[in-house]
């Protein structure tokens, strides 16, 4: 049991280290609606979270330097999502959730595999 807890802790630590370091975000005010194509879109270094704001089918992508979080919320009728992964604001909200779930499942399977064998 202790090995599982330790393995999960290591996985969480590795996943968190990415969030501490500087990351890149897509930055565009026009031409960045979904489905998103990164061709010709600027990338900026960011010390906080990448951000995607979407309202009435129009999207804006940028960096929010003072905030580090992974979540979405509705503000004044707009859907605003924050993420701390490399170029993560190029993905849809659904994709971000699936990636987080996949990483968690892989870490659990790896820790159980180590414990059993």
Secondary structure, 3 states (H helix, E strand, C coil): CHHHHHHHHHHHHHHHHHHHCCEEEEEECCCCCCCCCCCCCEEEEECCEEEEEEECCEEEEEEECCCCCCEEEEECCEEEEEECCCCHHHCCHHHHHHHHHHHHHHHHHHHHHHHHC
